[in-house]
Amino acid sequence: MPHLDLTQPAHAYFFGFAQTDGSHYAGTRQRGRLTIELSECDDALLHTFTTLFDVHSRVSYRQRTTNFGAHRSATWTLCDLAFRRELTELGLPPGRKAVTAAPPITAFSVRDYARGLVDGDGSVGFTGTGLPFVSFVTASEALARFFCAQVSAVSGARRNPARNSRDGVFNPMVAGDPAAAFAEWLYPDGCLALERKHAAAKRVAAWTRPADMRARPVAGARRWTAAEDADVVNGTVEAAAIRLGRTPASVSVRRWRLRGGGDEESGDGTGA
């Protein structure tokens, strides 16, 4: 009988977290283990994992010394072979997974899986200038595109993921009003999550744009169609804007361009 049902919110969250922050090892004679190591301050989540599935798992602690000093970490470990085979079938095989990781091909709870990804390899908080943001770091193009698709679906902000030149990973980020909307959707009340990120997400979701801060369009350039070009010249600017779902400024600029006042292009930057 399967242990993992990714349509269940807690299972979907666990799988996203394991894909980003877990390590799946395979040894000889079908031996192996899945481990997730966190700072001791986050160990409550690991103890929750021990209650999610009807297989044996445990949480252990150790003292670690790094370049940043000594600290205690907590590690969740599961060795059950049948469970690990399910992980492999769902998209978490043993070995290095950074580049090949992808969303499950089976039905799954999208919001909870996305939150697992962000809790594992993302950040939620405020920039040095006080602007709220939600970001995600991954070497997997499939996961980067999944993150961007959820941001777009929830907030309307479009992001086109690209690898950075320094280390070849993706680091999509959304800030401002779209970040507040995305954080509110991603971390609903009572959800399974890292407590500190859940608290940060609540602060981000509560952010409101200061009155003196200019709002930036969230949807990016909206392309003009041939049908819109044929209609945009009819009637007043205000009427055309209402009819086409554009801003008056966008309609005025488009009319000017169609009259030869500027180079033709397929979109405008108003996001209207």
C-alpha positions as CSV (number, residue, x, y, z in Angstrom):
1,M,0.0,0.0,0.0
2,P,1.5,3.4,-1.0
3,H,2.7,5.6,1.8
4,L,2.7,8.9,-0.2
5,D,-0.4,10.5,-1.5
6,L,0.6,13.9,-3.0
7,T,-3.0,15.1,-3.1
8,Q,-2.8,15.3,0.6
9,P,-1.5,18.8,1.6
10,A,1.0,17.5,4.2
11,H,2.4,14.9,1.8
12,A,2.8,17.3,-1.0
13,Y,4.6,19.8,1.2
14,F,6.9,17.1,2.5
15,F,7.8,16.0,-1.1
16,G,8.6,19.6,-2.1
17,F,10.7,20.1,1.0
18,A,12.5,16.7,0.4
19,Q,13.2,17.6,-3.2
20,T,15.0,20.8,-2.2
21,D,16.5,20.2,1.3
22,G,16.6,16.4,1.4
23,S,19.4,13.9,0.5
24,H,18.5,10.4,-0.8
25,Y,21.3,7.9,-0.6
26,A,21.4,4.3,-2.0
27,G,23.9,1.7,-0.9
28,T,24.6,-1.9,-1.6
29,R,22.1,-4.7,-0.9
30,Q,19.1,-2.3,-1.2
31,R,20.2,-0.3,1.8
32,G,19.9,3.5,1.8
33,R,18.3,6.4,3.5
34,L,16.5,9.7,3.1
35,T,17.8,12.5,5.4
36,I,16.8,16.1,6.0
37,E,19.1,18.2,8.1
38,L,18.0,21.6,9.6
39,S,19.2,23.9,12.3
40,E,18.1,22.7,15.7
41,C,15.7,25.8,15.9
42,D,13.7,24.2,13.1
43,D,13.5,20.7,14.5
44,A,9.7,21.0,15.2
45,L,9.1,20.4,11.5
46,L,11.3,17.3,11.5
47,H,9.4,15.8,14.4
48,T,6.2,16.5,12.5
49,F,7.6,14.4,9.6
50,T,8.0,11.4,11.9
51,T,4.2,11.4,12.4
52,L,3.2,11.8,8.7
53,F,3.9,8.2,7.5
54,D,3.4,4.7,8.9
55,V,7.1,3.9,8.6
56,H,9.9,4.2,11.1
57,S,11.9,7.5,11.1
58,R,13.8,9.3,13.7
59,V,15.3,12.7,14.6
60,S,18.9,12.9,15.8
61,Y,21.1,15.8,16.8
62,R,24.7,16.8,16.4
63,Q,27.1,19.6,17.0
64,R,28.6,21.1,13.8
65,T,31.5,23.5,13.3
66,T,31.5,25.6,10.2
67,N,33.1,28.9,9.0
68,F,30.4,30.7,10.9
69,G,31.0,29.0,14.2
70,A,29.6,26.0,16.1
71,H,25.9,25.2,16.0
72,R,23.6,22.3,16.6
73,S,21.7,20.7,13.8
74,A,18.8,18.2,13.7
75,T,18.5,15.4,11.1
76,W,15.4,13.4,10.2
77,T,16.3,10.0,8.8
78,L,14.1,7.3,7.1
79,C,15.5,4.0,5.7
80,D,12.4,2.1,4.6
81,L,13.0,0.6,1.2
82,A,9.4,0.6,0.0
83,F,9.1,4.3,0.9
84,R,12.3,5.2,-0.9
85,R,11.1,3.4,-4.0
86,E,8.0,5.5,-4.0
87,L,10.2,8.6,-3.7
88,T,12.1,7.5,-6.8
89,E,8.9,6.8,-8.8
90,L,7.6,10.3,-7.9
91,G,10.7,12.1,-8.9
92,L,13.2,12.0,-6.0
93,P,15.8,9.3,-7.0
94,P,19.0,8.6,-5.1
95,G,22.0,10.7,-5.8
96,R,22.4,14.3,-7.0
97,K,19.0,15.8,-7.9
98,A,19.7,19.5,-8.3
99,V,19.4,19.8,-12.1
100,T,16.9,17.0,-12.8
101,A,14.4,17.7,-10.1
102,A,10.9,18.4,-11.4
103,P,7.3,18.6,-10.2
104,P,5.5,15.3,-9.8
105,I,3.8,13.8,-12.8
106,T,1.0,12.5,-10.7
107,A,-1.8,14.7,-9.2
108,F,-0.6,16.8,-6.3
109,S,-1.6,19.7,-4.0
110,V,0.1,22.6,-5.9
111,R,0.1,25.2,-3.2
112,D,1.5,22.8,-0.5
113,Y,4.1,21.5,-2.8
114,A,5.2,25.0,-3.8
115,R,5.4,26.0,-0.1
116,G,7.6,22.9,0.5
117,L,10.0,24.1,-2.3
118,V,10.2,27.7,-0.9
119,D,10.7,26.4,2.7
120,G,13.5,24.2,1.5
121,D,15.3,26.5,-0.9
122,G,13.6,29.9,-0.8
123,S,13.5,33.1,1.1
124,V,10.6,35.2,2.4
125,G,11.1,38.6,3.9
126,F,12.1,42.2,3.3
127,T,14.9,43.9,1.3
128,G,17.2,46.4,2.9
129,T,14.8,49.2,1.7
130,G,11.8,47.5,3.3
131,L,10.3,46.0,0.1
132,P,8.7,42.6,0.7
133,F,9.8,39.7,-1.5
134,V,9.5,35.9,-2.0
135,S,12.4,34.2,-3.9
136,F,13.5,30.7,-4.8
137,V,16.9,29.3,-5.7
138,T,17.3,26.1,-7.8
139,A,19.5,24.5,-10.4
140,S,16.5,22.9,-11.9
141,E,14.8,24.7,-14.8
142,A,11.6,22.7,-14.3
143,L,11.3,23.8,-10.7
144,A,12.2,27.4,-11.6
145,R,9.4,27.4,-14.3
146,F,7.0,25.9,-11.8
147,F,7.7,28.6,-9.2
148,C,7.3,31.3,-11.8
149,A,4.0,29.8,-13.1
150,Q,2.5,29.8,-9.6
151,V,3.6,33.5,-9.1
152,S,1.9,34.4,-12.3
153,A,-1.3,32.5,-11.6
154,V,-1.6,34.0,-8.1
155,S,-0.3,37.6,-8.5
156,G,-0.2,38.3,-12.3
157,A,3.5,39.0,-12.1
158,R,5.3,37.3,-15.0
159,R,8.8,36.1,-14.5
160,N,11.0,34.4,-17.2
161,P,13.6,32.3,-15.3
162,A,17.2,32.4,-16.5
163,R,20.4,31.0,-15.0
164,N,22.7,33.6,-13.5
165,S,26.2,33.9,-14.9
166,R,28.0,33.4,-11.6
167,D,27.0,29.9,-10.6
168,G,24.4,28.8,-13.2
169,V,21.4,28.6,-11.0
170,F,18.0,30.1,-11.2
171,N,16.9,32.7,-8.7
172,P,13.4,33.9,-9.6
173,M,12.0,36.6,-7.2
174,V,8.8,38.6,-6.9
175,A,8.6,41.8,-4.8
176,G,6.2,44.4,-3.7
177,D,2.4,43.9,-4.1
178,P,2.8,40.6,-6.0
179,A,5.0,39.3,-3.2
180,A,2.4,40.2,-0.6
181,A,-0.3,38.4,-2.6
182,F,1.9,35.3,-3.3
183,A,2.9,35.0,0.4
184,E,-0.7,35.2,1.5
185,W,-1.6,32.4,-0.9
186,L,1.4,30.3,-0.2
187,Y,1.1,30.3,3.6
188,P,-2.5,30.0,4.7
189,D,-3.5,29.8,8.4
190,G,-2.8,26.4,9.9
191,C,-0.6,25.1,7.0
192,L,2.4,22.9,7.5
193,A,5.5,25.1,7.2
194,L,8.8,26.2,8.9
195,E,7.5,28.4,11.7
196,R,10.0,31.2,11.1
197,K,9.1,31.4,7.3
198,H,5.4,31.2,8.1
199,A,5.9,34.2,10.5
200,A,7.8,36.1,7.8
201,A,5.2,35.3,5.2
202,K,2.5,36.8,7.5
203,R,4.4,40.0,7.7
204,V,5.0,40.1,4.0
205,A,1.3,39.4,3.3
206,A,0.3,42.3,5.6
207,W,2.4,44.8,3.7
208,T,0.7,47.7,2.0
209,R,2.3,50.0,-0.5
210,P,3.1,53.4,1.0
211,A,1.1,56.2,-0.6
212,D,4.2,57.9,-2.0
213,M,5.5,54.7,-3.6
214,R,4.7,54.4,-7.3
215,A,3.1,51.1,-8.2
216,R,4.9,49.1,-10.9
217,P,2.9,47.0,-13.4
218,V,3.0,43.4,-12.4
219,A,2.1,41.6,-15.6
220,G,4.9,42.8,-17.8
221,A,4.3,43.9,-21.4
222,R,1.0,42.9,-22.9
223,R,1.1,42.3,-26.6
224,W,-1.2,44.2,-28.9
225,T,-3.2,42.0,-31.3
226,A,-4.2,42.9,-34.9
227,A,-7.8,43.1,-33.7
228,E,-7.0,45.5,-31.0
229,D,-5.0,47.7,-33.4
230,A,-8.0,47.9,-35.7
231,D,-10.2,48.9,-32.8
232,V,-7.9,51.2,-30.8
233,V,-8.4,54.1,-33.3
234,N,-12.2,54.1,-32.9
235,G,-13.9,56.7,-30.6
236,T,-12.3,58.5,-27.7
237,V,-9.2,57.4,-25.9
238,E,-11.2,56.8,-22.7
239,A,-13.9,54.7,-24.5
240,A,-11.2,52.7,-26.3
241,A,-9.4,52.1,-23.0
242,I,-12.6,50.8,-21.3
243,R,-13.5,48.6,-24.4
244,L,-10.0,47.1,-24.6
245,G,-9.2,46.8,-21.0
246,R,-6.2,49.1,-21.3
247,T,-5.2,52.3,-19.6
248,P,-5.8,55.7,-21.4
249,A,-2.1,56.2,-21.5
250,S,-1.5,52.9,-23.2
251,V,-4.2,53.6,-25.8
252,S,-2.8,57.1,-26.5
253,V,0.7,55.7,-27.0
254,R,-0.6,52.9,-29.3
255,R,-2.5,55.3,-31.5
256,W,0.6,57.5,-31.8
257,R,2.7,54.5,-32.8
258,L,0.1,53.4,-35.4
259,R,0.2,56.8,-36.9
260,G,3.9,56.5,-37.4
261,G,5.0,58.4,-34.3
262,G,7.3,55.6,-33.2
263,D,8.9,52.3,-34.0
264,E,6.4,49.4,-34.2
265,E,6.6,46.9,-31.4
266,S,4.4,44.1,-30.2
267,G,3.7,45.3,-26.7
268,D,3.8,48.3,-24.4
269,G,5.2,48.5,-20.9
270,T,2.0,49.7,-19.2
271,G,0.8,46.2,-18.2
272,A,-2.7,47.4,-18.8
